[in-house]
Amino acid sequence: MNEIDRQMDFLFAEAKLGVEVETFLSSNVGRYITGRAKAELEEIQHEMLSMPAWREQSVKELQIKAKGLQQLMTWLDEAINNGRQSEQSLHELEEIDRR
């Protein structure tokens, strides 16, 4: 397998993953999970804003939880964006290959 084939295999796999993540997020389960994550982030924000400053440990725990939820959402967004970029790169490579 040459370098172009390896690159195309990688791009194809990444594009496929992006499509799968998009499909998952548009499903009932995907909408439920993202809805719950967003609602929980809003709840954490509300709790942190109303929490007295002397409860520093509780604030830190909420921040850690919020960062985990945000990271999950970032990974999903990155998978979709990388998939779209890979799909575009595949189209470009196919155009070069046709020439």
C-alpha positions in Angstrom: 0.0 0.0 0.0 1.5 3.3 -1.0 1.3 6.6 0.9 -1.6 8.0 -1.2 -3.6 4.9 -0.5 -2.9 5.1 3.3 -3.8 8.8 3.3 -7.0 8.1 1.4 -7.9 5.2 3.8 -7.3 7.5 6.8 -9.4 10.3 5.3 -12.2 7.9 4.4 -12.2 6.5 7.9 -12.3 10.0 9.4 -15.0 11.2 7.0 -17.1 8.1 7.9 -16.7 8.7 11.6 -17.8 12.3 11.2 -20.9 11.1 9.3 -21.6 8.5 12.0 -21.3 11.2 14.8 -23.7 13.5 12.9 -26.1 10.6 12.4 -25.9 9.7 16.1 -26.4 13.3 17.2 -29.5 13.6 15.1 -30.9 10.4 16.6 -33.2 10.4 19.6 -30.4 9.1 21.8 -27.9 11.7 20.5 -30.4 14.5 21.0 -31.1 13.2 24.5 -27.5 13.0 25.5 -26.6 16.4 24.1 -29.7 17.9 25.6 -28.9 16.5 29.0 -25.2 17.7 28.8 -26.3 21.2 27.9 -29.0 21.3 30.6 -26.5 20.0 33.2 -24.0 22.7 32.1 -26.6 25.4 32.6 -27.5 23.9 36.0 -23.8 23.9 37.0 -23.4 27.5 35.9 -26.5 28.5 37.9 -25.2 26.7 41.0 -21.8 28.2 40.7 -23.2 31.7 40.4 -25.4 31.3 43.4 -22.8 29.5 45.6 -21.2 31.4 48.4 -17.4 32.0 47.9 -16.5 30.1 51.1 -17.7 26.9 49.4 -14.5 26.8 47.3 -14.3 23.0 47.2 -17.8 22.7 45.8 -17.1 25.2 43.1 -14.0 23.2 42.1 -16.0 20.0 41.9 -18.6 21.7 39.7 -15.9 23.2 37.5 -14.3 19.7 37.0 -17.8 18.3 36.1 -18.5 21.1 33.7 -15.1 20.8 32.0 -15.8 17.1 31.4 -19.1 17.8 29.8 -17.6 20.5 27.7 -14.8 18.2 26.6 -17.3 15.6 25.5 -19.1 18.1 23.4 -15.8 19.3 21.9 -14.8 15.8 20.9 -18.1 15.3 19.1 -17.8 18.7 17.3 -14.2 17.8 16.4 -15.2 14.4 15.0 -17.8 16.1 12.8 -15.5 18.9 11.6 -12.6 16.5 11.0 -14.9 14.3 9.0 -16.0 17.2 6.8 -12.5 18.3 6.2 -11.4 14.7 5.4 -14.3 14.4 3.0 -13.2 17.6 1.2 -9.6 16.3 1.1 -10.9 13.0 -0.4 -12.7 14.9 -3.2 -9.6 16.9 -3.9 -7.4 13.8 -4.1 -10.0 12.1 -6.4 -9.8 15.1 -8.7 -6.0 14.9 -8.8 -6.2 11.2 -9.4 -8.6 11.7 -12.3 -6.1 13.9 -14.1 
